[in-house]
Amino acid sequence: PSLANSEVDGAFGDNDPVDVVEIGETRRKIGEILKVKPLAALAMIDEGELDWKIVAISLDDPRASLVNDVDDVEKHFPGTLTAIRDWFRDYKIPDGKPANKFGLGNKAANKEYALKVITETNESWAKLVKRSIPAGELSLA
């Protein structure tokens, strides 16, 4: 949360793990552990904080071999990225909160960018766990 992202309107992180949205054919349970292939990233800005959403497909999905990047998602799952973005934009409105916004031109970034986000957030997590950077208010217990 103390690092600003210059590529996403200078938004600071939200102090949460990266969220993954799996788009395959099988209905999964929340929190289920899967081997997935990252395909895209959405830079959601929730009340000023950057909250990455990684779009992925389970490796055991029948269409996994067909979908390798953001353009393949539109080809094989048309409208899915728009539906995901719209849901995350609006889901807090019934609670009286404002709609969320999105950086990166309101579009999903490609697989290469998603992998960069995953790597950067993993490196930040590792530094926290190793206590090589201050945890601030974050509990590591």
DRENPA-3360 file (N, C-alpha, C; in nm, 2 decimals, always signed):
BEGIN
1 = PSLANSEV = +0.08/-0.12/+0.00/+0.00/+0.00/+0.00/+0.08/+0.13/+0.00 ~ +0.21/+0.12/+0.02/+0.30/+0.24/+0.02/+0.36/+0.26/-0.11 ~ +0.34/+0.17/-0.21/+0.40/+0.19/-0.34/+0.29/+0.23/-0.44 ~ +0.32/+0.34/-0.51/+0.23/+0.40/-0.61/+0.27/+0.33/-0.75 ~ +0.17/+0.31/-0.83/+0.19/+0.25/-0.96/+0.18/+0.36/-1.07 ~ +0.29/+0.40/-1.12/+0.29/+0.51/-1.22/+0.22/+0.48/-1.35 ~ +0.20/+0.35/-1.38/+0.13/+0.31/-1.50/-0.02/+0.31/-1.48 ~ -0.07/+0.32/-1.35/-0.21/+0.31/-1.32/-0.25/+0.44/-1.24;
9 = DGAFGDND = -0.23/+0.55/-1.30/-0.28/+0.68/-1.24/-0.21/+0.71/-1.10 ~ -0.10/+0.65/-1.08/-0.03/+0.67/-0.95/-0.10/+0.61/-0.83 ~ -0.19/+0.51/-0.86/-0.27/+0.45/-0.75/-0.18/+0.37/-0.66 ~ -0.21/+0.37/-0.53/-0.14/+0.28/-0.44/-0.20/+0.15/-0.43 ~ -0.13/+0.04/-0.39/-0.18/-0.09/-0.37/-0.29/-0.09/-0.26 ~ -0.36/-0.20/-0.26/-0.47/-0.22/-0.16/-0.44/-0.30/-0.04 ~ -0.32/-0.35/-0.03/-0.27/-0.43/+0.08/-0.34/-0.57/+0.08 ~ -0.39/-0.62/-0.03/-0.45/-0.75/-0.04/-0.37/-0.83/-0.14;
17 = PVDVVEIG = -0.39/-0.97/-0.14/-0.33/-1.05/-0.24/-0.40/-1.02/-0.38 ~ -0.33/-1.07/-0.48/-0.39/-1.06/-0.62/-0.51/-1.15/-0.63 ~ -0.61/-1.10/-0.69/-0.74/-1.17/-0.71/-0.73/-1.24/-0.85 ~ -0.78/-1.36/-0.86/-0.78/-1.44/-0.98/-0.92/-1.47/-1.02 ~ -0.96/-1.44/-1.14/-1.09/-1.48/-1.19/-1.07/-1.59/-1.30 ~ -1.12/-1.71/-1.27/-1.10/-1.82/-1.36/-1.22/-1.83/-1.45 ~ -1.20/-1.84/-1.59/-1.31/-1.82/-1.68/-1.35/-1.95/-1.75 ~ -1.30/-2.07/-1.71/-1.33/-2.19/-1.77/-1.47/-2.24/-1.77;
25 = ETRRKIGE = -1.50/-2.35/-1.82/-1.63/-2.41/-1.84/-1.69/-2.46/-1.71 ~ -1.60/-2.51/-1.61/-1.65/-2.57/-1.49/-1.68/-2.47/-1.38 ~ -1.79/-2.48/-1.31/-1.82/-2.39/-1.20/-1.73/-2.43/-1.08 ~ -1.65/-2.34/-1.03/-1.55/-2.37/-0.93/-1.60/-2.32/-0.79 ~ -1.55/-2.37/-0.69/-1.58/-2.32/-0.55/-1.49/-2.20/-0.52 ~ -1.54/-2.10/-0.45/-1.45/-1.99/-0.41/-1.34/-2.04/-0.32 ~ -1.22/-2.00/-0.36/-1.10/-2.04/-0.28/-1.04/-2.17/-0.33 ~ -1.10/-2.24/-0.42/-1.05/-2.37/-0.47/-0.91/-2.34/-0.53;
33 = ILKVKPLA = -0.82/-2.44/-0.51/-0.69/-2.43/-0.56/-0.68/-2.50/-0.69 ~ -0.63/-2.42/-0.80/-0.62/-2.48/-0.93/-0.49/-2.44/-0.99 ~ -0.44/-2.52/-1.09/-0.33/-2.48/-1.17/-0.39/-2.40/-1.29 ~ -0.35/-2.28/-1.30/-0.41/-2.19/-1.40/-0.31/-2.13/-1.50 ~ -0.36/-2.08/-1.61/-0.28/-2.01/-1.70/-0.33/-1.86/-1.70 ~ -0.24/-1.77/-1.66/-0.28/-1.63/-1.67/-0.30/-1.58/-1.81 ~ -0.40/-1.50/-1.84/-0.44/-1.46/-1.97/-0.44/-1.30/-1.98 ~ -0.48/-1.23/-1.88/-0.50/-1.09/-1.88/-0.50/-1.03/-1.74;
41 = ALAMIDEG = -0.49/-0.90/-1.73/-0.50/-0.83/-1.60/-0.59/-0.71/-1.62 ~ -0.67/-0.69/-1.52/-0.75/-0.57/-1.51/-0.70/-0.49/-1.39 ~ -0.68/-0.36/-1.41/-0.63/-0.27/-1.30/-0.75/-0.20/-1.24 ~ -0.82/-0.26/-1.15/-0.93/-0.20/-1.08/-0.88/-0.10/-0.98 ~ -0.95/+0.01/-0.98/-0.92/+0.12/-0.88/-1.04/+0.13/-0.79 ~ -1.03/+0.08/-0.67/-1.14/+0.07/-0.57/-1.11/+0.18/-0.46 ~ -1.19/+0.28/-0.46/-1.18/+0.39/-0.37/-1.04/+0.44/-0.36 ~ -0.97/+0.46/-0.48/-0.84/+0.51/-0.49/-0.73/+0.41/-0.48;
49 = ELDWKIVA = -0.76/+0.28/-0.45/-0.66/+0.18/-0.43/-0.66/+0.09/-0.55 ~ -0.54/+0.05/-0.59/-0.52/-0.04/-0.70/-0.54/-0.19/-0.65 ~ -0.63/-0.26/-0.72/-0.67/-0.39/-0.68/-0.67/-0.48/-0.81 ~ -0.55/-0.54/-0.83/-0.54/-0.62/-0.96/-0.63/-0.74/-0.96 ~ -0.69/-0.76/-1.08/-0.77/-0.88/-1.11/-0.70/-0.95/-1.23 ~ -0.65/-1.07/-1.20/-0.59/-1.15/-1.30/-0.70/-1.25/-1.36 ~ -0.71/-1.25/-1.49/-0.80/-1.34/-1.56/-0.72/-1.46/-1.61 ~ -0.77/-1.58/-1.57/-0.69/-1.70/-1.60/-0.79/-1.81/-1.64;
57 = ISLDDPRA = -0.73/-1.92/-1.69/-0.81/-2.04/-1.72/-0.74/-2.16/-1.66 ~ -0.82/-2.25/-1.60/-0.76/-2.37/-1.54/-0.70/-2.46/-1.65 ~ -0.59/-2.51/-1.62/-0.51/-2.60/-1.72/-0.59/-2.72/-1.75 ~ -0.69/-2.76/-1.67/-0.77/-2.88/-1.70/-0.90/-2.85/-1.78 ~ -0.91/-2.72/-1.81/-1.03/-2.68/-1.89/-1.02/-2.73/-2.03 ~ -1.13/-2.78/-2.09/-1.13/-2.83/-2.23/-1.08/-2.72/-2.33 ~ -1.10/-2.59/-2.31/-1.05/-2.49/-2.40/-0.92/-2.43/-2.36 ~ -0.85/-2.48/-2.26/-0.73/-2.42/-2.21/-0.62/-2.41/-2.32;
65 = SLVNDVDD = -0.61/-2.51/-2.41/-0.51/-2.51/-2.51/-0.54/-2.40/-2.62 ~ -0.66/-2.36/-2.63/-0.70/-2.26/-2.73/-0.68/-2.11/-2.69 ~ -0.67/-2.09/-2.55/-0.67/-1.96/-2.50/-0.53/-1.93/-2.43 ~ -0.46/-1.84/-2.49/-0.32/-1.81/-2.45/-0.30/-1.67/-2.41 ~ -0.39/-1.58/-2.45/-0.36/-1.43/-2.43/-0.50/-1.36/-2.43 ~ -0.50/-1.23/-2.41/-0.62/-1.16/-2.40/-0.70/-1.16/-2.52 ~ -0.64/-1.16/-2.64/-0.72/-1.17/-2.77/-0.79/-1.30/-2.78 ~ -0.73/-1.41/-2.73/-0.79/-1.54/-2.74/-0.92/-1.55/-2.65;
73 = VEKHFPGT = -0.91/-1.47/-2.54/-1.03/-1.47/-2.45/-1.15/-1.41/-2.52 ~ -1.13/-1.30/-2.59/-1.24/-1.24/-2.67/-1.29/-1.34/-2.78 ~ -1.20/-1.41/-2.84/-1.23/-1.50/-2.95/-1.31/-1.62/-2.90 ~ -1.27/-1.68/-2.79/-1.33/-1.81/-2.74/-1.43/-1.79/-2.63 ~ -1.43/-1.67/-2.56/-1.52/-1.64/-2.45/-1.57/-1.49/-2.48 ~ -1.64/-1.47/-2.59/-1.67/-1.33/-2.63/-1.76/-1.27/-2.52 ~ -1.72/-1.14/-2.49/-1.79/-1.06/-2.39/-1.76/-1.09/-2.25 ~ -1.67/-1.19/-2.22/-1.64/-1.23/-2.09/-1.56/-1.12/-2.01;
81 = LTAIRDWF = -1.46/-1.06/-2.08/-1.38/-0.96/-2.02/-1.46/-0.83/-1.98 ~ -1.55/-0.80/-2.07/-1.64/-0.68/-2.05/-1.73/-0.72/-1.93 ~ -1.79/-0.84/-1.92/-1.88/-0.88/-1.81/-1.80/-0.88/-1.68 ~ -1.68/-0.93/-1.68/-1.60/-0.93/-1.55/-1.57/-0.78/-1.51 ~ -1.53/-0.70/-1.60/-1.50/-0.56/-1.57/-1.63/-0.49/-1.52 ~ -1.74/-0.51/-1.59/-1.87/-0.44/-1.54/-1.91/-0.49/-1.40 ~ -1.89/-0.62/-1.38/-1.93/-0.67/-1.24/-1.85/-0.61/-1.14 ~ -1.71/-0.61/-1.16/-1.63/-0.54/-1.06/-1.65/-0.39/-1.05;
89 = RDYKIPDG = -1.69/-0.33/-1.15/-1.71/-0.19/-1.15/-1.83/-0.16/-1.06 ~ -1.94/-0.24/-1.07/-2.07/-0.21/-1.01/-2.10/-0.28/-0.88 ~ -2.03/-0.38/-0.84/-2.07/-0.47/-0.73/-2.09/-0.40/-0.60 ~ -2.03/-0.28/-0.57/-2.04/-0.21/-0.44/-2.15/-0.10/-0.45 ~ -2.21/-0.08/-0.56/-2.31/+0.03/-0.57/-2.43/+0.00/-0.49 ~ -2.48/-0.12/-0.48/-2.60/-0.14/-0.39/-2.57/-0.11/-0.24 ~ -2.44/-0.11/-0.20/-2.40/-0.07/-0.06/-2.38/+0.08/-0.05 ~ -2.42/+0.15/-0.15/-2.41/+0.30/-0.14/-2.27/+0.35/-0.18;
97 = KPANKFGL = -2.18/+0.27/-0.22/-2.05/+0.31/-0.26/-2.04/+0.35/-0.41 ~ -1.94/+0.43/-0.44/-1.93/+0.46/-0.59/-1.88/+0.35/-0.67 ~ -1.91/+0.36/-0.80/-1.86/+0.26/-0.90/-1.71/+0.26/-0.89 ~ -1.65/+0.14/-0.91/-1.50/+0.13/-0.92/-1.46/+0.18/-1.06 ~ -1.34/+0.21/-1.07/-1.28/+0.26/-1.20/-1.17/+0.16/-1.24 ~ -1.12/+0.18/-1.36/-1.02/+0.09/-1.41/-0.91/+0.17/-1.48 ~ -0.78/+0.14/-1.45/-0.67/+0.20/-1.52/-0.64/+0.13/-1.65 ~ -0.53/+0.17/-1.71/-0.48/+0.11/-1.83/-0.59/+0.13/-1.95;
105 = GNKAANKE = -0.64/+0.24/-1.95/-0.74/+0.28/-2.05/-0.87/+0.20/-2.05 ~ -0.90/+0.15/-1.93/-1.03/+0.08/-1.91/-1.03/-0.06/-1.98 ~ -0.91/-0.11/-2.02/-0.90/-0.23/-2.09/-0.82/-0.33/-2.02 ~ -0.84/-0.46/-2.05/-0.76/-0.57/-2.00/-0.62/-0.57/-2.06 ~ -0.52/-0.58/-1.98/-0.38/-0.59/-2.03/-0.36/-0.73/-2.07 ~ -0.26/-0.75/-2.16/-0.23/-0.88/-2.21/-0.16/-0.98/-2.11 ~ -0.13/-1.10/-2.15/-0.07/-1.20/-2.07/+0.06/-1.16/-2.01 ~ +0.15/-1.10/-2.10/+0.28/-1.05/-2.06/+0.27/-0.95/-1.94;
113 = YALKVITE = +0.17/-0.86/-1.95/+0.15/-0.76/-1.84/+0.10/-0.83/-1.72 ~ +0.01/-0.93/-1.73/-0.04/-1.00/-1.62/+0.07/-1.08/-1.55 ~ +0.16/-1.14/-1.62/+0.27/-1.21/-1.56/+0.36/-1.11/-1.49 ~ +0.38/-0.99/-1.54/+0.46/-0.88/-1.47/+0.39/-0.85/-1.34 ~ +0.26/-0.83/-1.34/+0.19/-0.80/-1.22/+0.21/-0.91/-1.11 ~ +0.19/-1.04/-1.16/+0.21/-1.15/-1.07/+0.35/-1.15/-1.01 ~ +0.45/-1.13/-1.09/+0.59/-1.13/-1.05/+0.61/-1.02/-0.94 ~ +0.57/-0.90/-0.98/+0.59/-0.78/-0.89/+0.52/-0.80/-0.75;
121 = TNESWAKL = +0.40/-0.85/-0.76/+0.33/-0.87/-0.63/+0.39/-0.98/-0.55 ~ +0.44/-1.09/-0.62/+0.50/-1.20/-0.54/+0.63/-1.15/-0.48 ~ +0.71/-1.07/-0.55/+0.83/-1.01/-0.49/+0.80/-0.92/-0.37 ~ +0.70/-0.84/-0.38/+0.66/-0.76/-0.26/+0.62/-0.85/-0.14 ~ +0.54/-0.95/-0.17/+0.50/-1.05/-0.06/+0.63/-1.11/+0.00 ~ +0.72/-1.16/-0.09/+0.84/-1.22/-0.03/+0.92/-1.13/+0.06 ~ +0.93/-1.00/+0.02/+1.00/-0.90/+0.10/+0.93/-0.88/+0.23 ~ +0.80/-0.88/+0.23/+0.73/-0.87/+0.36/+0.75/-0.99/+0.45;
129 = VKRSIPAG = +0.75/-1.11/+0.39/+0.76/-1.23/+0.47/+0.91/-1.24/+0.53 ~ +1.00/-1.20/+0.45/+1.14/-1.20/+0.49/+1.17/-1.08/+0.58 ~ +1.08/-0.99/+0.60/+1.09/-0.87/+0.68/+1.20/-0.78/+0.63 ~ +1.23/-0.78/+0.50/+1.33/-0.69/+0.44/+1.27/-0.56/+0.41 ~ +1.14/-0.54/+0.43/+1.08/-0.41/+0.42/+0.98/-0.40/+0.53 ~ +0.95/-0.28/+0.58/+0.86/-0.27/+0.70/+0.72/-0.31/+0.66 ~ +0.65/-0.38/+0.75/+0.52/-0.43/+0.73/+0.41/-0.33/+0.76 ~ +0.45/-0.22/+0.82/+0.35/-0.12/+0.86/+0.24/-0.18/+0.94;
137 = ELSLA = +0.12/-0.16/+0.91/+0.01/-0.21/+0.98/-0.03/-0.35/+0.95 ~ +0.04/-0.41/+0.85/+0.01/-0.55/+0.80/+0.06/-0.65/+0.90 ~ -0.03/-0.74/+0.94/+0.01/-0.84/+1.03/+0.07/-0.96/+0.96 ~ +0.18/-1.00/+0.99/+0.25/-1.12/+0.93/+0.24/-1.24/+1.01 ~ +0.16/-1.24/+1.12/+0.14/-1.35/+1.21/+0.04/-1.45/+1.16;
% end
